[in-house]
């Protein structure tokens, strides 16, 4: 499958489209697919080129069902001749490349699976092992309870009628699949590219899909968004060049290229990730979300700090969660969480995320690793900081994996350890223009441990775009349809925040499903209402928190070592 051209000369083919997606993450690419499946025209704008996000997602089954529905709608709308095909002449079906009983899970190269060069594999792995370890102290002594749960059933084929309409049920239910984020994003991107290439080859004007993948809004107030007399906005974009400038990725306007006028779309969606500058141009802002843990302190900011890393170890099709006790210098207890995520039959995927207790600072001076007065910008200070971070990470990862630290140090590390802070934030109203809304993480973000953000955007927000076009086909006015769309985006994000609130204090994890949570509670003896009363975001004294940088995936730094292909050891019920 060839990649579509992005030359500005083709811009006149797409003036005044039905839909413009600003940002081509999962939310907006699914929104584009729903739009095209409804017989509308869509433009996508992205400045980062091909998808490259390397994290692994825990995927709810509803996404599989939605892909199957898109496949069906595309065939119903355009017939077999009007949908993408593979090189061998077979119909390109999204759901089939995602998962099929005729193929297997394993170490995938996404494009080889997507274009059927590799006919043996599909993109996702199924979750075969669901485990919860409770290592919190009891009565002043170490204590362990291990709960092994039945894995969720895997459907043999997509069942569109099984798509849940309440996002809270989706998020609070168990994950069924696991996959590299970039694999799923490339699947969506390649399908959209295939539609664009079909239309270009057929001379269809205007095309159903047009992608600008190294572009962004024209910079300068009023230049990218041009307000019209009726309150709608015209959108103008510019082509970018990307290069490494002194160790940093820099994007600058492409010399000699003029701005591209996309016209006035009926609907545009801004979904460009957390802290979105383009949404801010239209007056949008997020505010911290507070959570009341019912501990007498009232609402506090929902915040947690984690260290993430990718180890090349066979975790397999497994979702393992652990909660444990950590103690500060005064003996006060803190509950912290760890999660291990793998990929079925792939020994190079071992995502481990570990929570940092509030009292831990990673300050080399405070820990006596460097002298007082050491320059905080020096290599000596930073090296000591990295040493502390790695030691803490290996210690905690070894606990959740059940592997000796000495063995784990020999394992190759493809990413991290990276320290980052999560703070829940959300906007007041998704409606930012009479023809535009904010969605995905750009509108609001909750806890990420079970891929709630990706699922909220891809399953929830994007399906609201489908409902928008259905409403328009029924004669609902654009004003009424977009108002409902904005309210629905807020409703979905609220569901995510409500479901994920317990991750900051409750012992029982989300995303295991109600029946599984009941089994965990019965085994551990802790009721769901028990809270960790010592979480206090306002008293954090971490010296420096380094956020996850998406550009890291373009220039990974490896810790050399072995790929551990042995299965994880059996979980011990004793500490």
PyMOL commands that set and color helices and strands:
alter all, ss='L'
color gray80, all
select helices_A, chain A and resi 8-14+26-37+61-78+80-82+94-98+110-114+160-162+167-172+181-202+277-280+379-401+405-408+440-442+452-473+478-504+514-524+537-539+550-554
alter helices_A, ss='H'
color red, helices_A
select strands_A, chain A and resi 19-22+42-45+56-59+125-126+129-135+145-149+177-180+209-212+215-217+225-227+233-245+248-253+260-263+267-270+286-288+290-292+299-301+303-311+318-327+333-341+350-355+413-423+425-427+431-433+436-438+444-445
alter strands_A, ss='S'
color yellow, strands_A
deselect
rebuild
show_as cartoon
